[in-house]
Amino acid sequence: MNTDSDELLKKHSNLIHSEDLTVESHTQREQGEWFLQTLMIKGYDVPFKYRRNKKFKNLTCHKVNLTYYPREESVAGFKIETMQVVRIRRA
């Protein structure tokens, strides 16, 4: 049985899917009409970012399944690796 994440992985070669990741911290910041969500995952030292049009439940200490792209972002002239989340589900 194909899941949504399996279909996305077939279409996009750079896409990564991880399951049962524990969220260490979850912040939500208003950015115009959107809320920028940033997750820090246990065992990773890279922020996972995504946007939603309204606030989300706090995911700290919960397990999640993530589908994401690796991405580089320039902040104050420094290149920082981030992960752009495409799909997030509670595990």
Secondary structure, DSSP 8 states (H G I E B T S, - for coil): ---HHHHHHHH-TT-EEEEEEEEEEEEEEEETTEEEEEEEETT--SEEEEEESS-----TT-EEEEEEEEEEEEETTEEEEEEEEEEEEE-
